């Protein structure tokens, strides 16, 4: 019983590998389409990353401008208090 079980463990992967190596045209077309879709998704992700990085740079600049404006307003207010 144990040897039959071991034999099954050895045969099942071989059968699966054998089934995978005999792809028909429809399977190949499906794999090709999936590969193309994955490549398109990769390109879109790269574009989205570039847009996100540009947005981050713009946000960082806006934050720096706001901080500078706030500091200037604080200096003006402090100066008006001293008069």
N, CA, C and O atoms as a GROMACS GRO file, in nm:
protein
  332
    1UNK      N    1   0.083  -0.119   0.000
    1UNK     CA    2   0.000   0.000   0.000
    1UNK      C    3   0.088   0.126   0.000
    1UNK      O    4   0.060   0.223  -0.070
    2UNK      N    5   0.193   0.121   0.080
    2UNK     CA    6   0.280   0.237   0.089
    2UNK      C    7   0.355   0.261  -0.041
    2UNK      O    8   0.375   0.376  -0.080
    3UNK      N    9   0.397   0.154  -0.109
    3UNK     CA   10   0.470   0.170  -0.235
    3UNK      C   11   0.378   0.224  -0.344
    3UNK      O   12   0.423   0.299  -0.431
    4UNK      N   13   0.250   0.188  -0.341
    4UNK     CA   14   0.155   0.242  -0.438
    4UNK      C   15   0.138   0.392  -0.415
    4UNK      O   16   0.129   0.470  -0.510
    5UNK      N   17   0.133   0.430  -0.292
    5UNK     CA   18   0.119   0.571  -0.258
    5UNK      C   19   0.242   0.650  -0.305
    5UNK      O   20   0.229   0.758  -0.362
    6UNK      N   21   0.360   0.595  -0.280
    6UNK     CA   22   0.484   0.660  -0.326
    6UNK      C   23   0.488   0.669  -0.477
    6UNK      O   24   0.532   0.770  -0.533
    7UNK      N   25   0.441   0.564  -0.544
    7UNK     CA   26   0.437   0.563  -0.689
    7UNK      C   27   0.342   0.672  -0.741
    7UNK      O   28   0.372   0.738  -0.841
    8UNK      N   29   0.230   0.690  -0.675
    8UNK     CA   30   0.135   0.795  -0.715
    8UNK      C   31   0.197   0.933  -0.697
    8UNK      O   32   0.180   1.020  -0.783
    9UNK      N   33   0.268   0.953  -0.587
    9UNK     CA   34   0.334   1.082  -0.565
    9UNK      C   35   0.437   1.111  -0.674
    9UNK      O   36   0.459   1.227  -0.710
   10UNK      N   37   0.499   1.007  -0.727
   10UNK     CA   38   0.598   1.025  -0.832
   10UNK      C   39   0.532   1.044  -0.969
   10UNK      O   40   0.581   1.121  -1.051
   11UNK      N   41   0.420   0.974  -0.994
   11UNK     CA   42   0.356   0.980  -1.125
   11UNK      C   43   0.273   1.105  -1.147
   11UNK      O   44   0.269   1.157  -1.259
   12UNK      N   45   0.208   1.154  -1.045
   12UNK     CA   46   0.120   1.270  -1.062
   12UNK      C   47   0.196   1.391  -1.116
   12UNK      O   48   0.148   1.452  -1.212
   13UNK      N   49   0.310   1.429  -1.061
   13UNK     CA   50   0.382   1.543  -1.120
   13UNK      C   51   0.426   1.517  -1.264
   13UNK      O   52   0.427   1.609  -1.347
   14UNK      N   53   0.464   1.394  -1.293
   14UNK     CA   54   0.505   1.362  -1.430
   14UNK      C   55   0.389   1.376  -1.528
   14UNK      O   56   0.407   1.425  -1.639
   15UNK      N   57   0.272   1.333  -1.487
   15UNK     CA   58   0.154   1.347  -1.573
   15UNK      C   59   0.120   1.494  -1.592
   15UNK      O   60   0.086   1.536  -1.703
   16UNK      N   61   0.129   1.572  -1.487
   16UNK     CA   62   0.100   1.714  -1.497
   16UNK      C   63   0.200   1.782  -1.589
   16UNK      O   64   0.161   1.863  -1.674
   17UNK      N   65   0.327   1.751  -1.575
   17UNK     CA   66   0.430   1.808  -1.662
   17UNK      C   67   0.406   1.765  -1.805
   17UNK      O   68   0.419   1.846  -1.897
   18UNK      N   69   0.372   1.641  -1.826
   18UNK     CA   70   0.342   1.592  -1.960
   18UNK      C   71   0.224   1.664  -2.022
   18UNK      O   72   0.225   1.694  -2.141
   19UNK      N   73   0.123   1.691  -1.942
   19UNK     CA   74   0.006   1.763  -1.993
   19UNK      C   75   0.041   1.906  -2.028
   19UNK      O   76  -0.012   1.962  -2.124
   20UNK      N   77   0.130   1.964  -1.953
   20UNK     CA   78   0.169   2.103  -1.979
   20UNK      C   79   0.255   2.117  -2.104
   20UNK      O   80   0.255   2.222  -2.168
   21UNK      N   81   0.327   2.014  -2.138
   21UNK     CA   82   0.416   2.024  -2.254
   21UNK      C   83   0.342   2.004  -2.386
   21UNK      O   84   0.395   2.035  -2.492
   22UNK      N   85   0.221   1.953  -2.379
   22UNK     CA   86   0.144   1.932  -2.501
   22UNK      C   87   0.032   2.036  -2.510
   22UNK      O   88  -0.085   2.004  -2.492
   23UNK      N   89   0.070   2.160  -2.537
   23UNK     CA   90  -0.028   2.267  -2.549
   23UNK      C   91  -0.083   2.272  -2.690
   23UNK      O   92  -0.009   2.257  -2.788
   24UNK      N   93  -0.212   2.292  -2.700
   24UNK     CA   94  -0.269   2.307  -2.833
   24UNK      C   95  -0.262   2.455  -2.874
   24UNK      O   96  -0.218   2.539  -2.797
   25UNK      N   97  -0.306   2.484  -2.993
   25UNK     CA   98  -0.297   2.621  -3.045
   25UNK      C   99  -0.377   2.720  -2.961
   25UNK      O  100  -0.334   2.834  -2.942
   26UNK      N  101  -0.492   2.676  -2.912
   26UNK     CA  102  -0.575   2.765  -2.830
   26UNK      C  103  -0.504   2.798  -2.699
   26UNK      O  104  -0.508   2.912  -2.653
   27UNK      N  105  -0.439   2.699  -2.640
   27UNK     CA  106  -0.365   2.723  -2.516
   27UNK      C  107  -0.248   2.819  -2.540
   27UNK      O  108  -0.223   2.909  -2.460
   28UNK      N  109  -0.178   2.799  -2.651
   28UNK     CA  110  -0.066   2.889  -2.684
   28UNK      C  111  -0.117   3.031  -2.707
   28UNK      O  112  -0.053   3.127  -2.664
   29UNK      N  113  -0.230   3.045  -2.775
   29UNK     CA  114  -0.287   3.177  -2.799
   29UNK      C  115  -0.327   3.243  -2.668
   29UNK      O  116  -0.309   3.363  -2.649
   30UNK      N  117  -0.382   3.164  -2.578
   30UNK     CA  118  -0.421   3.217  -2.447
   30UNK      C  119  -0.298   3.265  -2.370
   30UNK      O  120  -0.300   3.371  -2.308
   31UNK      N  121  -0.193   3.185  -2.373
   31UNK     CA  122  -0.069   3.224  -2.304
   31UNK      C  123  -0.007   3.348  -2.367
   31UNK      O  124   0.044   3.435  -2.296
   32UNK      N  125  -0.011   3.356  -2.500
   32UNK     CA  126   0.043   3.473  -2.569
   32UNK      C  127  -0.037   3.598  -2.532
   32UNK      O  128   0.021   3.703  -2.505
   33UNK      N  129  -0.169   3.586  -2.531
   33UNK     CA  130  -0.254   3.699  -2.495
   33UNK      C  131  -0.229   3.741  -2.350
   33UNK      O  132  -0.225   3.861  -2.320
   34UNK      N  133  -0.213   3.645  -2.262
   34UNK     CA  134  -0.186   3.677  -2.122
   34UNK      C  135  -0.052   3.748  -2.108
   34UNK      O  136  -0.039   3.842  -2.030
   35UNK      N  137   0.047   3.703  -2.184
   35UNK     CA  138   0.178   3.767  -2.180
   35UNK      C  139   0.170   3.911  -2.231
   35UNK      O  140   0.231   4.001  -2.173
   36UNK      N  141   0.096   3.931  -2.338
   36UNK     CA  142   0.080   4.066  -2.392
   36UNK      C  143   0.005   4.156  -2.293
   36UNK      O  144   0.041   4.272  -2.275
   37UNK      N  145  -0.097   4.102  -2.231
   37UNK     CA  146  -0.171   4.179  -2.131
   37UNK      C  147  -0.082   4.216  -2.013
   37UNK      O  148  -0.091   4.327  -1.960
   38UNK      N  149   0.002   4.124  -1.973
   38UNK     CA  150   0.095   4.151  -1.862
   38UNK      C  151   0.193   4.261  -1.901
   38UNK      O  152   0.225   4.347  -1.819
   39UNK      N  153   0.241   4.258  -2.024
   39UNK     CA  154   0.334   4.361  -2.071
   39UNK      C  155   0.265   4.498  -2.075
   39UNK      O  156   0.324   4.599  -2.037
   40UNK      N  157   0.141   4.501  -2.122
   40UNK     CA  158   0.066   4.626  -2.124
   40UNK      C  159   0.044   4.678  -1.981
   40UNK      O  160   0.056   4.798  -1.956
   41UNK      N  161   0.012   4.589  -1.891
   41UNK     CA  162  -0.008   4.628  -1.752
   41UNK      C  163   0.121   4.683  -1.693
   41UNK      O  164   0.118   4.779  -1.616
   42UNK      N  165   0.232   4.623  -1.728
   42UNK     CA  166   0.362   4.671  -1.680
   42UNK      C  167   0.390   4.811  -1.733
   42UNK      O  168   0.436   4.897  -1.658
   43UNK      N  169   0.361   4.834  -1.860
   43UNK     CA  170   0.381   4.967  -1.917
   43UNK      C  171   0.290   5.071  -1.852
   43UNK      O  172   0.333   5.183  -1.825
   44UNK      N  173   0.165   5.034  -1.828
   44UNK     CA  174   0.072   5.126  -1.763
   44UNK      C  175   0.116   5.156  -1.620
   44UNK      O  176   0.103   5.269  -1.574
   45UNK      N  177   0.168   5.057  -1.552
   45UNK     CA  178   0.217   5.078  -1.416
   45UNK      C  179   0.336   5.173  -1.416
   45UNK      O  180   0.349   5.257  -1.328
   46UNK      N  181   0.423   5.159  -1.515
   46UNK     CA  182   0.538   5.249  -1.525
   46UNK      C  183   0.492   5.392  -1.552
   46UNK      O  184   0.547   5.487  -1.496
   47UNK      N  185   0.392   5.408  -1.638
   47UNK     CA  186   0.337   5.541  -1.665
   47UNK      C  187   0.272   5.599  -1.540
   47UNK      O  188   0.291   5.717  -1.509
   48UNK      N  189   0.198   5.517  -1.469
   48UNK     CA  190   0.133   5.563  -1.346
   48UNK      C  191   0.236   5.604  -1.243
   48UNK      O  192   0.216   5.702  -1.170
   49UNK      N  193   0.346   5.531  -1.235
   49UNK     CA  194   0.453   5.566  -1.143
   49UNK      C  195   0.513   5.701  -1.179
   49UNK      O  196   0.539   5.783  -1.091
   50UNK      N  197   0.535   5.725  -1.308
   50UNK     CA  198   0.590   5.853  -1.352
   50UNK      C  199   0.496   5.968  -1.318
   50UNK      O  200   0.541   6.074  -1.273
   51UNK      N  201   0.368   5.948  -1.338
   51UNK     CA  202   0.269   6.052  -1.304
   51UNK      C  203   0.266   6.075  -1.153
   51UNK      O  204   0.261   6.190  -1.108
   52UNK      N  205   0.270   5.969  -1.077
   52UNK     CA  206   0.269   5.982  -0.931
   52UNK      C  207   0.394   6.054  -0.880
   52UNK      O  208   0.387   6.135  -0.788
   53UNK      N  209   0.508   6.024  -0.941
   53UNK     CA  210   0.631   6.092  -0.900
   53UNK      C  211   0.626   6.240  -0.934
   53UNK      O  212   0.674   6.323  -0.857
   54UNK      N  213   0.569   6.273  -1.050
   54UNK     CA  214   0.555   6.415  -1.087
   54UNK      C  215   0.460   6.486  -0.991
   54UNK      O  216   0.485   6.599  -0.951
   55UNK      N  217   0.352   6.419  -0.955
   55UNK     CA  218   0.257   6.477  -0.860
   55UNK      C  219   0.322   6.496  -0.723
   55UNK      O  220   0.297   6.596  -0.656
   56UNK      N  221   0.405   6.401  -0.682
   56UNK     CA  222   0.476   6.413  -0.555
   56UNK      C  223   0.571   6.532  -0.556
   56UNK      O  224   0.580   6.606  -0.458
   57UNK      N  225   0.641   6.550  -0.667
   57UNK     CA  226   0.732   6.663  -0.678
   57UNK      C  227   0.656   6.795  -0.672
   57UNK      O  228   0.701   6.890  -0.608
   58UNK      N  229   0.542   6.801  -0.739
   58UNK     CA  230   0.458   6.922  -0.736
   58UNK      C  231   0.407   6.948  -0.594
   58UNK      O  232   0.406   7.062  -0.548
   59UNK      N  233   0.364   6.843  -0.526
   59UNK     CA  234   0.315   6.858  -0.389
   59UNK      C  235   0.427   6.904  -0.296
   59UNK      O  236   0.405   6.987  -0.209
   60UNK      N  237   0.545   6.850  -0.316
   60UNK     CA  238   0.659   6.892  -0.233
   60UNK      C  239   0.691   7.039  -0.254
   60UNK      O  240   0.719   7.112  -0.159
   61UNK      N  241   0.685   7.084  -0.380
   61UNK     CA  242   0.711   7.225  -0.410
   61UNK      C  243   0.603   7.314  -0.349
   61UNK      O  244   0.632   7.420  -0.294
   62UNK      N  245   0.478   7.270  -0.359
   62UNK     CA  246   0.367   7.347  -0.302
   62UNK      C  247   0.383   7.357  -0.150
   62UNK      O  248   0.357   7.462  -0.091
   63UNK      N  249   0.424   7.248  -0.088
   63UNK     CA  250   0.444   7.250   0.058
   63UNK      C  251   0.557   7.346   0.095
   63UNK      O  252   0.547   7.419   0.194
   64UNK      N  253   0.664   7.345   0.017
   64UNK     CA  254   0.775   7.437   0.045
   64UNK      C  255   0.732   7.582   0.027
   64UNK      O  256   0.768   7.668   0.106
   65UNK      N  257   0.654   7.609  -0.079
   65UNK     CA  258   0.604   7.745  -0.102
   65UNK      C  259   0.511   7.789   0.011
   65UNK      O  260   0.518   7.903   0.057
   66UNK      N  261   0.426   7.699   0.056
   66UNK     CA  262   0.334   7.731   0.164
   66UNK      C  263   0.410   7.758   0.294
   66UNK      O  264   0.375   7.849   0.369
   67UNK      N  265   0.513   7.680   0.319
   67UNK     CA  266   0.593   7.701   0.439
   67UNK      C  267   0.662   7.836   0.434
   67UNK      O  268   0.667   7.908   0.534
   68UNK      N  269   0.717   7.870   0.317
   68UNK     CA  270   0.784   7.999   0.303
   68UNK      C  271   0.686   8.114   0.322
   68UNK      O  272   0.718   8.214   0.387
   69UNK      N  273   0.566   8.101   0.265
   69UNK     CA  274   0.465   8.205   0.280
   69UNK      C  275   0.421   8.218   0.426
   69UNK      O  276   0.399   8.329   0.475
   70UNK      N  277   0.408   8.106   0.493
   70UNK     CA  278   0.368   8.108   0.634
   70UNK      C  279   0.476   8.175   0.720
   70UNK      O  280   0.444   8.253   0.810
   71UNK      N  281   0.601   8.145   0.691
   71UNK     CA  282   0.711   8.208   0.766
   71UNK      C  283   0.715   8.358   0.741
   71UNK      O  284   0.739   8.436   0.833
   72UNK      N  285   0.691   8.397   0.616
   72UNK     CA  286   0.690   8.540   0.585
   72UNK      C  287   0.575   8.610   0.657
   72UNK      O  288   0.592   8.719   0.712
   73UNK      N  289   0.459   8.547   0.658
   73UNK     CA  290   0.344   8.605   0.729
   73UNK      C  291   0.372   8.616   0.878
   73UNK      O  292   0.336   8.715   0.942
   74UNK      N  293   0.437   8.515   0.934
   74UNK     CA  294   0.473   8.520   1.076
   74UNK      C  295   0.569   8.636   1.104
   74UNK      O  296   0.554   8.707   1.203
   75UNK      N  297   0.669   8.654   1.018
   75UNK     CA  298   0.763   8.764   1.037
   75UNK      C  299   0.692   8.899   1.029
   75UNK      O  300   0.720   8.990   1.108
   76UNK      N  301   0.601   8.911   0.933
   76UNK     CA  302   0.527   9.037   0.919
   76UNK      C  303   0.441   9.063   1.043
   76UNK      O  304   0.433   9.176   1.090
   77UNK      N  305   0.379   8.959   1.094
   77UNK     CA  306   0.296   8.974   1.213
   77UNK      C  307   0.380   9.010   1.334
   77UNK      O  308   0.343   9.099   1.411
   78UNK      N  309   0.493   8.942   1.350
   78UNK     CA  310   0.581   8.973   1.463
   78UNK      C  311   0.634   9.116   1.453
   78UNK      O  312   0.647   9.186   1.554
   79UNK      N  313   0.665   9.158   1.333
   79UNK     CA  314   0.715   9.295   1.312
   79UNK      C  315   0.606   9.397   1.349
   79UNK      O  316   0.637   9.502   1.407
   80UNK      N  317   0.480   9.368   1.314
   80UNK     CA  318   0.371   9.461   1.346
   80UNK      C  319   0.346   9.466   1.496
   80UNK      O  320   0.301   9.568   1.547
   81UNK      N  321   0.373   9.358   1.568
   81UNK     CA  322   0.356   9.358   1.713
   81UNK      C  323   0.463   9.443   1.782
   81UNK      O  324   0.438   9.501   1.888
   82UNK      N  325   0.582   9.450   1.724
   82UNK     CA  326   0.691   9.525   1.786
   82UNK      C  327   0.674   9.676   1.768
   82UNK      O  328   0.735   9.753   1.842
   83UNK      N  329   0.594   9.718   1.676
   83UNK     CA  330   0.577   9.862   1.653
   83UNK      C  331   0.484   9.925   1.752
   83UNK      O  332   0.459  10.046   1.746
   0.00000   0.00000   0.00000
